[in-house]
Amino acid sequence: MSPQGKYLANYFQGSFPNNNSGDDGFVGTAPVKSFPPNGYGLFDMTGNVWELCTDWYGVAPKSAKQNKIDNNPVGPAATSDPEDPYAIKHVSKGGSFLCSNQYCSNYKPSGRQGTSYDSGVDHVGFRCVKNGE
């Protein structure tokens, strides 16, 4: 995530968990648009904070259909995590400033985990989107 020494997202650099060097310019959360947009013009799709989604979290993601693109695929009808059966979880995506090569490799657009909807940690947030049509 740092081609030619240029950081493209806010994630943990250094020895996790005690020494974030902040080589990307931040040791905690970064302001929106601190890094360049991706090829679609979208900012902050990875790193900084896990993005809490409306889809319920299920341990197994919906299987992809070969050679077919889904328009707004939906997740499971209810939350389901056998390791934490009483938690109400939503999908969270993209990783956070606490992800590092030593601890968490999910600071990527496909990074996915379950997060309790009432989590109060500072490395979870959400994104507001608007349909441009």
Backbone as a ProteinNet text record, in pm:
[ID]
protein_1_A
[PRIMARY]
MSPQGKYLANYFQGSFPNNNSGDDGFVGTAPVKSFPPNGYGLFDMTGNVWELCTDWYGVAPKSAKQNKIDNNPVGPAATSDPEDPYAIKHVSKGGSFLCSNQYCSNYKPSGRQGTSYDSGVDHVGFRCVKNGE
[TERTIARY]
81.2	0	85.8	211.9	297	388.8	328.6	412.2	502.4	626.9	727.5	735	708.2	718.5	603.3	497.9	383.5	268.5	220.8	110.9	-22	-105.9	-236.1	-352.6	-323.2	-428.4	-367.1	-451.3	-408.7	-416.6	-301.1	-294.7	-173.4	-156.3	-52.7	83	182.1	319.7	400.5	493.2	575.6	548.3	584.5	570.2	436.7	341.8	208.4	215.1	148.9	54.4	111.3	238.5	290.5	362.2	395.9	478.3	432.9	329.6	287.7	376.8	460.4	555.7	487	366.1	294.8	358.7	429.4	496.5	399.4	271.1	171.5	120.5	170.2	129	30	-15.2	-118.7	-92.2	-117.7	-109.6	-248.5	-349.2	-489.7	-567.4	-691.4	-771.9	-719.2	-744.5	-703.3	-827	-816.3	-930.1	-966.1	-1091.5	-1138.2	-1057.3	-1028.3	-952.7	-806.2	-749.3	-607.3	-518.7	-577.9	-504.7	-573.9	-504.1	-564.4	-680.8	-774.5	-887.6	-841.2	-925.3	-894.8	-932.6	-923.7	-952.3	-1095.6	-1186.3	-1326.6	-1355.9	-1253.2	-1271.8	-1322.2	-1317.3	-1366	-1251.1	-1275.8	-1174.2	-1192.7	-1082.2	-1081.9	-1159.2	-1145.2	-1215.5	-1144	-1019.9	-946.2	-875.7	-849.3	-779.2	-864.3	-801.6	-861	-961.9	-1085	-1183.2	-1256.1	-1290	-1376.9	-1508.8	-1565.9	-1692.5	-1806.7	-1891.8	-2007.2	-2112.1	-2158.8	-2255.6	-2393.7	-2494.3	-2629.2	-2650.9	-2573	-2590.4	-2558.9	-2642	-2614.2	-2489.4	-2416.3	-2296.3	-2330.8	-2286	-2292.1	-2150.6	-2114	-1976.1	-1932.7	-2014.3	-1978.1	-2037.1	-1952.7	-2008.7	-2090.1	-2181.3	-2261.9	-2169.4	-2188.5	-2098.5	-2121.2	-2011.9	-2017.7	-2066.7	-2144.5	-2191.7	-2091.4	-2055.3	-1957.9	-2009.3	-1925.4	-1953.3	-2084	-2126.1	-2248.5	-2222.2	-2266.2	-2251	-2385.8	-2385.4	-2507.7	-2516.7	-2634.9	-2659.8	-2708.5	-2625	-2655.4	-2691.5	-2595.4	-2625	-2655.4	-2746.3	-2784.4	-2719.1	-2699.7	-2642.2	-2749.8	-2716.2	-2812.2	-2930.8	-3037.5	-3159.2	-3144.7	-3045.2	-3023.4	-2875.5	-2831.8	-2693.2	-2667.7	-2546.8	-2514.3	-2363.9	-2319.4	-2178.3	-2169.3	-2139.5	-2134.2	-2033.8	-1929.5	-1830.5	-1882.3	-1987.1	-2043.6	-2194.7	-2267	-2405.4	-2506.3	-2476.9	-2574.2	-2550.3	-2441.2	-2410.7	-2492.4	-2533	-2601.4	-2495.6	-2457.4	-2345.6	-2385.9	-2322.8	-2331.3	-2195	-2191.4	-2065.2	-1990.7	-1861.9	-1776.2	-1664.2	-1624.3	-1532.2	-1417.2	-1306.6	-1198.9	-1082.6	-1091	-980.2	-975.4	-877.6	-867.8	-722.3	-702.3	-566.9	-495.3	-565.7	-503.8	-462.6	-493.1	-451.9	-304.8	-232	-91.5	-56.9	57	102.1	123.3	150.6	176.6	49.3	-60.6	-179.9	-304.4	-328.1	-454.2	-425	-456.1	-428.1	-554	-653.2	-781.4	-793.1	-685.7	-696.7	-692.2	-801.5	-820.2	-971	-1014.3	-1157.9	-1235.1	-1171.6	-1242.3	-1236.5	-1164.2	-1157.9	-1296.6	-1331.8	-1469	-1465.5	-1545.2	-1560.1	-1695.7	-1731.5	-1854.3	-1823.6	-1906.7	-1889.9	-2024.9	-2025.6	-2148.4	-2200.5	-2329	-2388.2	-2371.8	-2351.2	-2341	-2196.5	-2101.5	-1960.7	-1926.3	-1848.2	-1810.3	-1662.9	-1593.9	-1451.3	-1423.4	-1304.8	-1274.4	-1222.4	-1211.2	-1166	-1279.4	-1404.2	-1523	-1603.4	-1647.6	-1728.4	-1829.6	-1880.6	-1974.1	-1957.7	-2013.1	-2004.6	-2145.1	-2169.7	-2296.9	-2279.8	-2372.6	-2364.5	-2489.6	-2474.1	-2585.9	-2589.2	-2704.6	-2722.1	-2715.9	-2623.1	-2602.8	-2699.8	-2796.8	-2889.7	-2992.5
-119.6	0	126.4	110.2	228.4	215.8	214	204.2	326.8	301.2	406.3	495.6	436	508.3	601.6	601.5	690.2	609.5	651.4	580.9	616	513.1	530.8	514.6	478.7	459.3	470.5	489.9	500.4	362.8	305.7	177.8	180.1	78.7	74.8	42.2	127.5	99.1	86.2	-5.6	-25.5	-159.5	-171.6	-296.6	-296.3	-374.9	-379	-452	-409.9	-298.6	-173.8	-175.7	-69.8	44.4	31.7	134.9	165.7	247.7	293.2	410.7	392.5	496.5	615.3	595.3	705.1	749	657.3	692.6	745.9	706.9	757.5	896.2	949.6	1082.4	1081.2	960.4	950.8	832.2	850.1	737.7	696.3	772.6	741.2	762.4	807.2	830.9	951.9	950.9	1059.3	1132.5	1261.2	1331.8	1271.9	1282.1	1234.2	1301.9	1227.2	1273.6	1304.4	1237.4	1255.7	1181.5	1089.1	1008.4	1019.9	992.7	1009.1	912.7	948.3	859.2	737.9	634.8	517.5	545.3	446	461.5	500	483.1	520.8	659	724.2	856.5	851.4	733.9	718.5	731.6	801.1	821.7	723.4	687	616.5	484.2	407.4	278.7	170.2	195.1	101.8	179.4	110.7	172.1	275.4	349	452.8	394.9	366.1	301.8	191.7	83.6	-18.1	49	21.3	82.8	-14.3	23.9	-56.7	-47.4	-162.8	-170.5	-210.3	-195.9	-234.4	-385.2	-457.2	-603	-671.5	-770.2	-853.7	-935.6	-967.7	-1049.2	-1196.4	-1275.8	-1420.9	-1471.6	-1579.4	-1627.7	-1651.5	-1715.6	-1742.5	-1634.3	-1564.3	-1465.8	-1534.9	-1460.3	-1513.3	-1556	-1676.3	-1724.9	-1648.6	-1621.3	-1548.4	-1640.4	-1585	-1660.6	-1640.9	-1747.7	-1740.1	-1652.1	-1560.6	-1475.9	-1397.8	-1365.2	-1287.2	-1176.1	-1057.6	-944.8	-918.3	-917.4	-884.8	-734	-680.2	-540.3	-528.6	-475.5	-460.7	-594.3	-687.6	-816.3	-795.6	-873.9	-860.8	-970.6	-942.9	-1039.9	-1131.3	-1202.8	-1294.7	-1220.3	-1292.8	-1233.9	-1201.1	-1260.7	-1236.5	-1254.5	-1199.3	-1214.9	-1358.1	-1408.3	-1545.8	-1561.7	-1583.8	-1608.2	-1714.6	-1839.8	-1947.1	-1922.3	-1842.5	-1811	-1708	-1635.2	-1529.5	-1526.3	-1633	-1652.4	-1548.8	-1474.6	-1379	-1235.9	-1214.3	-1079.2	-1046.2	-922.2	-871.5	-798.1	-858.3	-803.8	-763.7	-658.9	-615.8	-639.2	-642.8	-652.7	-520.9	-529.7	-411.5	-443.4	-342.2	-363.7	-263.7	-305	-214	-199.8	-251.5	-238.5	-102	-84.6	41	80.3	190.9	235.7	139.7	41.7	-59	-184.3	-193.6	-309.4	-295.2	-404.5	-405	-539.3	-546.9	-673.7	-779.1	-737	-829.2	-879.8	-809.1	-841.1	-865	-781	-784	-745.4	-832	-800.2	-756	-707.3	-671.7	-526.6	-452	-314.6	-318.6	-367.5	-380.6	-377.2	-340.2	-330.2	-459.6	-574.5	-700.7	-745.1	-671	-705.3	-700.9	-803.7	-816.7	-885.7	-835.6	-900	-861.8	-923	-887.6	-794.7	-692.2	-597.7	-574.6	-576.8	-550.9	-412	-401.7	-275.9	-163.3	-197.1	-93.9	-73.5	-112	-97.3	50.1	78.8	216.5	243.1	159.9	177.3	284.6	345	456	413.1	284.3	239.6	178.6	211.2	170.3	295.4	308.2	421.4	376.8	467.4	433.9	534.4	502.6	587.8	619.5	744.2	783.8	787.8	728.6	727.6	788.3	838.1	897.9	841.6	800.9	752.7	873.8	871.9	987.2	996.5	907.7	909.8	1019.1
0	0	0	-28.4	-38.5	-160.2	-281.4	-400.8	-413.1	-445	-460.5	-336.4	-218.1	-91.9	-60.9	-143.9	-122.1	-62	53.5	119.7	54.7	35.8	-29.6	66.3	191.6	291.6	430.4	529.3	668.2	732.8	762.3	832.5	924.8	1005.5	1108.2	1048.1	1072.8	1034.6	1163.9	1164.6	1283	1346.6	1472.9	1547.1	1621.5	1573.2	1632.7	1766	1869.6	1879.7	1945.9	1982.5	2068.8	1999.4	1872.8	1811.3	1669.3	1656.7	1525.2	1488.4	1388.6	1349.8	1283.3	1232.7	1167.3	1037.8	971.1	845.8	740.1	750.5	654.4	693.1	806.9	851.2	965.8	1007.5	1111	1202.4	1333	1426.5	1472.8	1440	1467.1	1339.2	1352.6	1232.5	1155.5	1026.9	937.9	886.7	857.5	797.7	661.3	625.1	495.2	384.3	279.7	162.9	193	294.4	323.4	223.7	150.3	53.2	-81.3	-190.5	-323.5	-346.4	-435.3	-464.8	-545	-544.7	-626.3	-772.3	-857.1	-999.5	-1031.1	-934.8	-952.4	-895	-841.9	-782.5	-638.9	-575.3	-438.2	-339.3	-231.4	-128.2	-12.5	49.1	177.9	177.7	72.3	65.6	146.6	185.2	270.2	380.7	489.7	601.1	673.4	762.7	846.1	944.7	904	992.3	916	987.6	929.7	897.6	782	743.6	771.1	864.6	903.1	793.1	745.4	634.5	687.5	606	648.1	642.1	561.2	550.9	682.9	718.1	834	807.4	913.3	900.4	914.3	820.3	826.3	804.6	868.4	860.3	717	637.8	498.4	408.8	329.6	236.3	127.9	70.2	-39.3	-152.1	-202.8	-307.4	-437.7	-503.8	-630.2	-741.3	-830.4	-946.4	-1059	-1124.9	-1232.9	-1346.6	-1390.9	-1507.6	-1497.6	-1375.9	-1359.3	-1258.7	-1291.5	-1200.8	-1135.2	-1001.6	-927.4	-910.8	-927.7	-902.4	-759.1	-670.6	-529	-463.8	-458.6	-393.8	-245.9	-194	-52.9	28.8	154.7	246.8	302.9	411.5	472.2	533.8	559.8	616.1	765	830.9	973.6	1005	1115.8	1158.5	1204.8	1178.2	1214.7	1230.5	1354.8	1381.9	1491.1	1455.1	1553.7	1666.7	1640.6	1743.7	1844	1807	1891	1867	1907.6	1864.8	1914.6	2019.7	2072.5	2026.8	1955.3	1907.6	1783.4	1774.7	1655.8	1574.4	1460.9	1383.6	1242.9	1196.7	1057.8	993.4	862.2	789.7	807.2	830.7	824.8	725.4	649.6	537.6	538.5	477.6	442.7	537.6	658.3	752.1	817.7	906.9	980.3	1001.6	1074.6	1104.9	1199	1253.9	1340.1	1263.6	1135.9	1056.8	1018	1029	990.1	928.3	863.6	806.6	915	1036.8	1147.2	1214.1	1198.3	1276.3	1192	1096	1021.2	877.3	785.4	645.5	571.6	642.9	581.7	537.8	532.9	482.9	330.5	274.7	130.6	104.6	-14.7	-41.4	-13.3	-30.2	-6.6	139.1	224	365.6	426.9	504	554.4	689.4	783	912.9	970.1	1080.9	1150.2	1265.6	1282.9	1392.8	1457.5	1589	1662.4	1627.2	1604.6	1559	1661.8	1787.6	1890.3	1938	1853.7	1888	1907.9	2010.9	2039.5	2018.2	1941.8	1920.9	1815.6	1823.1	1732.9	1597	1572.1	1439.9	1357.8	1393.5	1317.3	1286.3	1163.3	1121.9	1018.5	939.7	833.1	721.2	608	489.7	442.9	413	354.9	203.5	132.4	-12.8	-73.2	-192.5	-262.3	-403.2	-447.2	-583.1	-674.5	-768.9	-856.6	-972.2	-978.2	-1091.7	-1077.5
[MASK]
+++++++++++++++++++++++++++++++++++++++++++++++++++++++++++++++++++++++++++++++++++++++++++++++++++++++++++++++++++++++++++++++++++++

